Amino acid sequence: MQKAYITLPITHRLISRQIEIFLARKESNSVFYRKACEAVANGEFHGVPIGSGTGKEKAIKKGQFYQSLADSMSARLLPTSEQKFCSSLAILDPSTWPSEMSPEYGEEDLRRICDKFGAIFSEVKVSFRIFKENGGIWKCNSL
């Protein structure tokens, strides 16, 4: 998620997908779970000691383990109330634009973005229209 092309909507989807995978693994016997159990049994993971050092570590409860991972990642997602805003950001990425679009394409989403950041929609709208006319390339003095 540190790549230059990663956007907030893409990041949200990638995290959501990983949560779905963790929840599915609650019911499967994945290689990752087996490795985690082996690490507990051995008292170390890649040379790093784990556990209390007493040798009395308990087995990892698979359902609880993956639910905990899913919960931890869910806490990092945008709240449901912000998901529409997150989707609105996609209009700023020309690769998401349809090949044919109306002159007002994306303006409802743009208004949502402006409202969120306190920008004046009527001023930003003109620049966005120029941005669309130029195929998603920002050109100064395009008026």
VENPE-V402749 format. One record per run of one state. SS is the DSSP state (H for helix, E for strand, - for the rest). FROM is the first residue (numbers start at 1). LEN is the number of residues. If there is no record, write none. Layout:
# VENPE-V402749
{{SS/FROM/LEN} {SS/FROM/LEN}}
This chain:
# VENPE-V402749
{{-/1/7} {H/8/18} {-/26/5} {H/31/12} {-/43/1} {E/44/2} {-/46/2} {E/48/2} {-/50/12} {H/62/13} {-/75/5} {H/80/13} {-/93/1} {H/94/3} {-/97/10} {H/107/11} {-/118/3} {H/121/13} {-/134/10}}
